[in-house]
Amino acid sequence: MTTPPDYGHHLGVYAFIPDASGTQLLLIKKSLGCYTGLYDLPGGSMDPHEIPEETLIRETLEETCCTITSYQQLGAFTAMHRFLKDGKDYILRHIGIIYTAEIEGKPTKDPAGGDSDGCVWVPMRELTSANSAPLILHALTAWQNRAK
């Protein structure tokens, strides 16, 4: 008999930051959690006193050292992510409120360490399910289809 997986959920707010050419995306490289080793969008959990836009601004500053100058909600997306947690099968229902954003400043490594190895510009054509957190691919599809 197979043991059923444990389930959990996470709600986060994330920044989708393309470069001026629209060919690269500013991402973080995760060093902790279920997406360790993968690219992820800058963002994270809302503090109890925050609305999503406040979280967006705070998390982007914390993870990229850049200030958001404008933003617009791209959408809310859900992904089911299966991984091993403490040696047990686990499925995370990850819900992300994602905003397209423009920034000012030079993206640099998170000075506090946090859960990433810093931020990097990644060509969008190189993003795959093997190297990216699932919400990136959902957001990328929505962003590419927004003008169609």
PyMOL CGO cylinders between C-alpha atoms (Angstrom):
from pymol import cmd
from pymol.cgo import CYLINDER

trace = [
    CYLINDER, 0.00, 0.00, 0.00, 1.30, 3.42, -0.96, 0.3, 1, 1, 1, 1, 1, 1,
    CYLINDER, 1.30, 3.42, -0.96, 1.29, 6.19, 1.62, 0.3, 1, 1, 1, 1, 1, 1,
    CYLINDER, 1.29, 6.19, 1.62, -0.68, 9.20, 0.37, 0.3, 1, 1, 1, 1, 1, 1,
    CYLINDER, -0.68, 9.20, 0.37, 1.22, 12.47, 0.12, 0.3, 1, 1, 1, 1, 1, 1,
    CYLINDER, 1.22, 12.47, 0.12, 0.91, 15.29, 2.60, 0.3, 1, 1, 1, 1, 1, 1,
    CYLINDER, 0.91, 15.29, 2.60, -0.49, 18.55, 1.25, 0.3, 1, 1, 1, 1, 1, 1,
    CYLINDER, -0.49, 18.55, 1.25, 0.18, 22.18, 2.04, 0.3, 1, 1, 1, 1, 1, 1,
    CYLINDER, 0.18, 22.18, 2.04, -0.50, 25.56, 0.56, 0.3, 1, 1, 1, 1, 1, 1,
    CYLINDER, -0.50, 25.56, 0.56, 1.24, 28.89, 0.16, 0.3, 1, 1, 1, 1, 1, 1,
    CYLINDER, 1.24, 28.89, 0.16, -0.04, 32.28, -0.98, 0.3, 1, 1, 1, 1, 1, 1,
    CYLINDER, -0.04, 32.28, -0.98, 2.58, 34.73, -2.19, 0.3, 1, 1, 1, 1, 1, 1,
    CYLINDER, 2.58, 34.73, -2.19, 2.95, 37.99, -4.09, 0.3, 1, 1, 1, 1, 1, 1,
    CYLINDER, 2.95, 37.99, -4.09, 5.53, 38.16, -6.88, 0.3, 1, 1, 1, 1, 1, 1,
    CYLINDER, 5.53, 38.16, -6.88, 7.15, 40.57, -9.35, 0.3, 1, 1, 1, 1, 1, 1,
    CYLINDER, 7.15, 40.57, -9.35, 7.47, 39.69, -13.03, 0.3, 1, 1, 1, 1, 1, 1,
    CYLINDER, 7.47, 39.69, -13.03, 10.25, 42.05, -14.15, 0.3, 1, 1, 1, 1, 1, 1,
    CYLINDER, 10.25, 42.05, -14.15, 11.20, 41.91, -17.84, 0.3, 1, 1, 1, 1, 1, 1,
    CYLINDER, 11.20, 41.91, -17.84, 14.13, 43.93, -19.16, 0.3, 1, 1, 1, 1, 1, 1,
    CYLINDER, 14.13, 43.93, -19.16, 13.61, 46.82, -21.59, 0.3, 1, 1, 1, 1, 1, 1,
    CYLINDER, 13.61, 46.82, -21.59, 13.96, 44.50, -24.60, 0.3, 1, 1, 1, 1, 1, 1,
    CYLINDER, 13.96, 44.50, -24.60, 11.37, 42.06, -23.26, 0.3, 1, 1, 1, 1, 1, 1,
    CYLINDER, 11.37, 42.06, -23.26, 13.74, 39.13, -23.71, 0.3, 1, 1, 1, 1, 1, 1,
    CYLINDER, 13.74, 39.13, -23.71, 15.08, 38.64, -20.17, 0.3, 1, 1, 1, 1, 1, 1,
    CYLINDER, 15.08, 38.64, -20.17, 13.45, 38.27, -16.78, 0.3, 1, 1, 1, 1, 1, 1,
    CYLINDER, 13.45, 38.27, -16.78, 14.87, 39.28, -13.39, 0.3, 1, 1, 1, 1, 1, 1,
    CYLINDER, 14.87, 39.28, -13.39, 14.73, 36.16, -11.22, 0.3, 1, 1, 1, 1, 1, 1,
    CYLINDER, 14.73, 36.16, -11.22, 16.19, 34.86, -8.01, 0.3, 1, 1, 1, 1, 1, 1,
    CYLINDER, 16.19, 34.86, -8.01, 17.98, 31.55, -7.60, 0.3, 1, 1, 1, 1, 1, 1,
    CYLINDER, 17.98, 31.55, -7.60, 16.40, 29.71, -4.66, 0.3, 1, 1, 1, 1, 1, 1,
    CYLINDER, 16.40, 29.71, -4.66, 18.72, 28.36, -1.97, 0.3, 1, 1, 1, 1, 1, 1,
    CYLINDER, 18.72, 28.36, -1.97, 16.05, 27.13, 0.48, 0.3, 1, 1, 1, 1, 1, 1,
    CYLINDER, 16.05, 27.13, 0.48, 12.61, 25.54, 0.38, 0.3, 1, 1, 1, 1, 1, 1,
    CYLINDER, 12.61, 25.54, 0.38, 10.87, 23.37, -2.17, 0.3, 1, 1, 1, 1, 1, 1,
    CYLINDER, 10.87, 23.37, -2.17, 12.29, 25.30, -5.14, 0.3, 1, 1, 1, 1, 1, 1,
    CYLINDER, 12.29, 25.30, -5.14, 15.94, 25.02, -4.07, 0.3, 1, 1, 1, 1, 1, 1,
    CYLINDER, 15.94, 25.02, -4.07, 18.19, 25.27, -7.11, 0.3, 1, 1, 1, 1, 1, 1,
    CYLINDER, 18.19, 25.27, -7.11, 15.44, 26.68, -9.34, 0.3, 1, 1, 1, 1, 1, 1,
    CYLINDER, 15.44, 26.68, -9.34, 14.76, 30.16, -10.63, 0.3, 1, 1, 1, 1, 1, 1,
    CYLINDER, 14.76, 30.16, -10.63, 11.86, 31.95, -8.96, 0.3, 1, 1, 1, 1, 1, 1,
    CYLINDER, 11.86, 31.95, -8.96, 10.19, 35.33, -9.15, 0.3, 1, 1, 1, 1, 1, 1,
    CYLINDER, 10.19, 35.33, -9.15, 11.14, 37.92, -6.54, 0.3, 1, 1, 1, 1, 1, 1,
    CYLINDER, 11.14, 37.92, -6.54, 8.42, 37.93, -3.91, 0.3, 1, 1, 1, 1, 1, 1,
    CYLINDER, 8.42, 37.93, -3.91, 7.00, 36.05, -0.99, 0.3, 1, 1, 1, 1, 1, 1,
    CYLINDER, 7.00, 36.05, -0.99, 4.47, 35.96, 1.82, 0.3, 1, 1, 1, 1, 1, 1,
    CYLINDER, 4.47, 35.96, 1.82, 2.38, 38.88, 2.95, 0.3, 1, 1, 1, 1, 1, 1,
    CYLINDER, 2.38, 38.88, 2.95, 3.03, 40.20, 6.43, 0.3, 1, 1, 1, 1, 1, 1,
    CYLINDER, 3.03, 40.20, 6.43, -0.21, 40.35, 8.49, 0.3, 1, 1, 1, 1, 1, 1,
    CYLINDER, -0.21, 40.35, 8.49, -0.52, 44.13, 8.12, 0.3, 1, 1, 1, 1, 1, 1,
    CYLINDER, -0.52, 44.13, 8.12, 0.14, 44.24, 4.35, 0.3, 1, 1, 1, 1, 1, 1,
    CYLINDER, 0.14, 44.24, 4.35, -1.96, 44.37, 1.23, 0.3, 1, 1, 1, 1, 1, 1,
    CYLINDER, -1.96, 44.37, 1.23, -0.53, 42.58, -1.85, 0.3, 1, 1, 1, 1, 1, 1,
    CYLINDER, -0.53, 42.58, -1.85, 0.99, 45.72, -3.38, 0.3, 1, 1, 1, 1, 1, 1,
    CYLINDER, 0.99, 45.72, -3.38, 2.90, 46.50, -0.19, 0.3, 1, 1, 1, 1, 1, 1,
    CYLINDER, 2.90, 46.50, -0.19, 4.27, 42.96, -0.16, 0.3, 1, 1, 1, 1, 1, 1,
    CYLINDER, 4.27, 42.96, -0.16, 5.29, 43.31, -3.81, 0.3, 1, 1, 1, 1, 1, 1,
    CYLINDER, 5.29, 43.31, -3.81, 7.28, 46.47, -3.10, 0.3, 1, 1, 1, 1, 1, 1,
    CYLINDER, 7.28, 46.47, -3.10, 8.89, 45.17, 0.11, 0.3, 1, 1, 1, 1, 1, 1,
    CYLINDER, 8.89, 45.17, 0.11, 9.84, 41.72, -1.21, 0.3, 1, 1, 1, 1, 1, 1,
    CYLINDER, 9.84, 41.72, -1.21, 11.24, 43.09, -4.47, 0.3, 1, 1, 1, 1, 1, 1,
    CYLINDER, 11.24, 43.09, -4.47, 13.43, 45.54, -2.55, 0.3, 1, 1, 1, 1, 1, 1,
    CYLINDER, 13.43, 45.54, -2.55, 14.57, 42.80, -0.14, 0.3, 1, 1, 1, 1, 1, 1,
    CYLINDER, 14.57, 42.80, -0.14, 15.42, 40.28, -2.86, 0.3, 1, 1, 1, 1, 1, 1,
    CYLINDER, 15.42, 40.28, -2.86, 16.82, 42.52, -5.62, 0.3, 1, 1, 1, 1, 1, 1,
    CYLINDER, 16.82, 42.52, -5.62, 17.84, 45.76, -3.86, 0.3, 1, 1, 1, 1, 1, 1,
    CYLINDER, 17.84, 45.76, -3.86, 15.73, 47.59, -6.47, 0.3, 1, 1, 1, 1, 1, 1,
    CYLINDER, 15.73, 47.59, -6.47, 12.75, 49.90, -6.06, 0.3, 1, 1, 1, 1, 1, 1,
    CYLINDER, 12.75, 49.90, -6.06, 9.57, 49.30, -8.01, 0.3, 1, 1, 1, 1, 1, 1,
    CYLINDER, 9.57, 49.30, -8.01, 8.60, 52.38, -10.01, 0.3, 1, 1, 1, 1, 1, 1,
    CYLINDER, 8.60, 52.38, -10.01, 5.39, 51.02, -11.56, 0.3, 1, 1, 1, 1, 1, 1,
    CYLINDER, 5.39, 51.02, -11.56, 3.36, 47.83, -11.48, 0.3, 1, 1, 1, 1, 1, 1,
    CYLINDER, 3.36, 47.83, -11.48, 0.21, 46.25, -12.86, 0.3, 1, 1, 1, 1, 1, 1,
    CYLINDER, 0.21, 46.25, -12.86, -1.42, 43.01, -11.83, 0.3, 1, 1, 1, 1, 1, 1,
    CYLINDER, -1.42, 43.01, -11.83, -0.79, 40.28, -14.38, 0.3, 1, 1, 1, 1, 1, 1,
    CYLINDER, -0.79, 40.28, -14.38, -3.00, 37.74, -12.65, 0.3, 1, 1, 1, 1, 1, 1,
    CYLINDER, -3.00, 37.74, -12.65, -3.34, 35.11, -9.97, 0.3, 1, 1, 1, 1, 1, 1,
    CYLINDER, -3.34, 35.11, -9.97, -1.98, 31.68, -10.78, 0.3, 1, 1, 1, 1, 1, 1,
    CYLINDER, -1.98, 31.68, -10.78, -1.97, 28.29, -9.08, 0.3, 1, 1, 1, 1, 1, 1,
    CYLINDER, -1.97, 28.29, -9.08, 0.48, 25.42, -9.42, 0.3, 1, 1, 1, 1, 1, 1,
    CYLINDER, 0.48, 25.42, -9.42, 0.70, 22.06, -7.69, 0.3, 1, 1, 1, 1, 1, 1,
    CYLINDER, 0.70, 22.06, -7.69, 4.34, 21.25, -6.90, 0.3, 1, 1, 1, 1, 1, 1,
    CYLINDER, 4.34, 21.25, -6.90, 5.33, 17.76, -5.77, 0.3, 1, 1, 1, 1, 1, 1,
    CYLINDER, 5.33, 17.76, -5.77, 8.59, 17.28, -3.85, 0.3, 1, 1, 1, 1, 1, 1,
    CYLINDER, 8.59, 17.28, -3.85, 10.07, 15.43, -0.88, 0.3, 1, 1, 1, 1, 1, 1,
    CYLINDER, 10.07, 15.43, -0.88, 9.74, 17.17, 2.45, 0.3, 1, 1, 1, 1, 1, 1,
    CYLINDER, 9.74, 17.17, 2.45, 11.58, 15.52, 5.32, 0.3, 1, 1, 1, 1, 1, 1,
    CYLINDER, 11.58, 15.52, 5.32, 11.78, 12.35, 3.21, 0.3, 1, 1, 1, 1, 1, 1,
    CYLINDER, 11.78, 12.35, 3.21, 8.01, 12.20, 2.67, 0.3, 1, 1, 1, 1, 1, 1,
    CYLINDER, 8.01, 12.20, 2.67, 6.01, 12.81, -0.49, 0.3, 1, 1, 1, 1, 1, 1,
    CYLINDER, 6.01, 12.81, -0.49, 4.52, 16.33, -0.31, 0.3, 1, 1, 1, 1, 1, 1,
    CYLINDER, 4.52, 16.33, -0.31, 2.37, 18.41, -2.64, 0.3, 1, 1, 1, 1, 1, 1,
    CYLINDER, 2.37, 18.41, -2.64, 2.33, 22.18, -2.33, 0.3, 1, 1, 1, 1, 1, 1,
    CYLINDER, 2.33, 22.18, -2.33, -0.60, 24.14, -3.72, 0.3, 1, 1, 1, 1, 1, 1,
    CYLINDER, -0.60, 24.14, -3.72, 1.18, 27.40, -4.56, 0.3, 1, 1, 1, 1, 1, 1,
    CYLINDER, 1.18, 27.40, -4.56, -1.00, 30.42, -5.28, 0.3, 1, 1, 1, 1, 1, 1,
    CYLINDER, -1.00, 30.42, -5.28, 0.72, 33.52, -6.60, 0.3, 1, 1, 1, 1, 1, 1,
    CYLINDER, 0.72, 33.52, -6.60, -0.57, 37.02, -7.17, 0.3, 1, 1, 1, 1, 1, 1,
    CYLINDER, -0.57, 37.02, -7.17, 1.80, 38.25, -9.86, 0.3, 1, 1, 1, 1, 1, 1,
    CYLINDER, 1.80, 38.25, -9.86, 2.44, 41.80, -11.00, 0.3, 1, 1, 1, 1, 1, 1,
    CYLINDER, 2.44, 41.80, -11.00, 4.44, 43.03, -13.97, 0.3, 1, 1, 1, 1, 1, 1,
    CYLINDER, 4.44, 43.03, -13.97, 6.82, 45.64, -12.62, 0.3, 1, 1, 1, 1, 1, 1,
    CYLINDER, 6.82, 45.64, -12.62, 9.41, 48.18, -13.64, 0.3, 1, 1, 1, 1, 1, 1,
    CYLINDER, 9.41, 48.18, -13.64, 12.33, 48.89, -11.33, 0.3, 1, 1, 1, 1, 1, 1,
    CYLINDER, 12.33, 48.89, -11.33, 15.08, 51.38, -10.70, 0.3, 1, 1, 1, 1, 1, 1,
    CYLINDER, 15.08, 51.38, -10.70, 18.44, 50.54, -9.24, 0.3, 1, 1, 1, 1, 1, 1,
    CYLINDER, 18.44, 50.54, -9.24, 21.02, 47.88, -9.91, 0.3, 1, 1, 1, 1, 1, 1,
    CYLINDER, 21.02, 47.88, -9.91, 19.88, 44.34, -9.09, 0.3, 1, 1, 1, 1, 1, 1,
    CYLINDER, 19.88, 44.34, -9.09, 22.26, 42.83, -6.54, 0.3, 1, 1, 1, 1, 1, 1,
    CYLINDER, 22.26, 42.83, -6.54, 22.47, 39.90, -4.15, 0.3, 1, 1, 1, 1, 1, 1,
    CYLINDER, 22.47, 39.90, -4.15, 20.08, 39.96, -1.22, 0.3, 1, 1, 1, 1, 1, 1,
    CYLINDER, 20.08, 39.96, -1.22, 22.19, 41.57, 1.54, 0.3, 1, 1, 1, 1, 1, 1,
    CYLINDER, 22.19, 41.57, 1.54, 20.30, 39.69, 4.25, 0.3, 1, 1, 1, 1, 1, 1,
    CYLINDER, 20.30, 39.69, 4.25, 20.94, 36.28, 2.70, 0.3, 1, 1, 1, 1, 1, 1,
    CYLINDER, 20.94, 36.28, 2.70, 17.31, 35.24, 2.77, 0.3, 1, 1, 1, 1, 1, 1,
    CYLINDER, 17.31, 35.24, 2.77, 16.23, 32.21, 0.78, 0.3, 1, 1, 1, 1, 1, 1,
    CYLINDER, 16.23, 32.21, 0.78, 18.06, 33.02, -2.43, 0.3, 1, 1, 1, 1, 1, 1,
    CYLINDER, 18.06, 33.02, -2.43, 21.55, 33.09, -3.88, 0.3, 1, 1, 1, 1, 1, 1,
    CYLINDER, 21.55, 33.09, -3.88, 20.80, 36.50, -5.37, 0.3, 1, 1, 1, 1, 1, 1,
    CYLINDER, 20.80, 36.50, -5.37, 19.07, 37.77, -8.48, 0.3, 1, 1, 1, 1, 1, 1,
    CYLINDER, 19.07, 37.77, -8.48, 20.04, 37.36, -12.12, 0.3, 1, 1, 1, 1, 1, 1,
    CYLINDER, 20.04, 37.36, -12.12, 18.75, 38.32, -15.55, 0.3, 1, 1, 1, 1, 1, 1,
    CYLINDER, 18.75, 38.32, -15.55, 17.73, 35.14, -17.38, 0.3, 1, 1, 1, 1, 1, 1,
    CYLINDER, 17.73, 35.14, -17.38, 16.79, 34.96, -21.08, 0.3, 1, 1, 1, 1, 1, 1,
    CYLINDER, 16.79, 34.96, -21.08, 13.10, 34.03, -21.24, 0.3, 1, 1, 1, 1, 1, 1,
    CYLINDER, 13.10, 34.03, -21.24, 13.78, 31.45, -23.95, 0.3, 1, 1, 1, 1, 1, 1,
    CYLINDER, 13.78, 31.45, -23.95, 15.93, 29.49, -21.44, 0.3, 1, 1, 1, 1, 1, 1,
    CYLINDER, 15.93, 29.49, -21.44, 13.17, 29.09, -18.85, 0.3, 1, 1, 1, 1, 1, 1,
    CYLINDER, 13.17, 29.09, -18.85, 11.85, 25.53, -18.59, 0.3, 1, 1, 1, 1, 1, 1,
    CYLINDER, 11.85, 25.53, -18.59, 10.00, 23.34, -16.13, 0.3, 1, 1, 1, 1, 1, 1,
    CYLINDER, 10.00, 23.34, -16.13, 13.37, 21.79, -15.25, 0.3, 1, 1, 1, 1, 1, 1,
    CYLINDER, 13.37, 21.79, -15.25, 14.98, 25.07, -14.10, 0.3, 1, 1, 1, 1, 1, 1,
    CYLINDER, 14.98, 25.07, -14.10, 12.06, 27.26, -13.01, 0.3, 1, 1, 1, 1, 1, 1,
    CYLINDER, 12.06, 27.26, -13.01, 9.43, 27.38, -10.30, 0.3, 1, 1, 1, 1, 1, 1,
    CYLINDER, 9.43, 27.38, -10.30, 6.04, 26.55, -11.88, 0.3, 1, 1, 1, 1, 1, 1,
    CYLINDER, 6.04, 26.55, -11.88, 4.49, 30.00, -11.37, 0.3, 1, 1, 1, 1, 1, 1,
    CYLINDER, 4.49, 30.00, -11.37, 7.17, 31.56, -13.61, 0.3, 1, 1, 1, 1, 1, 1,
    CYLINDER, 7.17, 31.56, -13.61, 5.98, 29.58, -16.60, 0.3, 1, 1, 1, 1, 1, 1,
    CYLINDER, 5.98, 29.58, -16.60, 2.30, 30.41, -15.95, 0.3, 1, 1, 1, 1, 1, 1,
    CYLINDER, 2.30, 30.41, -15.95, 3.16, 34.12, -15.66, 0.3, 1, 1, 1, 1, 1, 1,
    CYLINDER, 3.16, 34.12, -15.66, 5.40, 34.03, -18.73, 0.3, 1, 1, 1, 1, 1, 1,
    CYLINDER, 5.40, 34.03, -18.73, 2.59, 32.56, -20.84, 0.3, 1, 1, 1, 1, 1, 1,
    CYLINDER, 2.59, 32.56, -20.84, 0.13, 35.17, -19.58, 0.3, 1, 1, 1, 1, 1, 1,
    CYLINDER, 0.13, 35.17, -19.58, 2.61, 37.99, -20.23, 0.3, 1, 1, 1, 1, 1, 1,
    CYLINDER, 2.61, 37.99, -20.23, 3.35, 36.77, -23.75, 0.3, 1, 1, 1, 1, 1, 1,
    CYLINDER, 3.35, 36.77, -23.75, -0.39, 36.46, -24.51, 0.3, 1, 1, 1, 1, 1, 1,
    CYLINDER, -0.39, 36.46, -24.51, -1.44, 39.79, -22.97, 0.3, 1, 1, 1, 1, 1, 1,
    CYLINDER, -1.44, 39.79, -22.97, -1.09, 41.81, -26.19, 0.3, 1, 1, 1, 1, 1, 1,
    CYLINDER, -1.09, 41.81, -26.19, -2.62, 39.23, -28.52, 0.3, 1, 1, 1, 1, 1, 1,
]
cmd.load_cgo(trace, "trace")
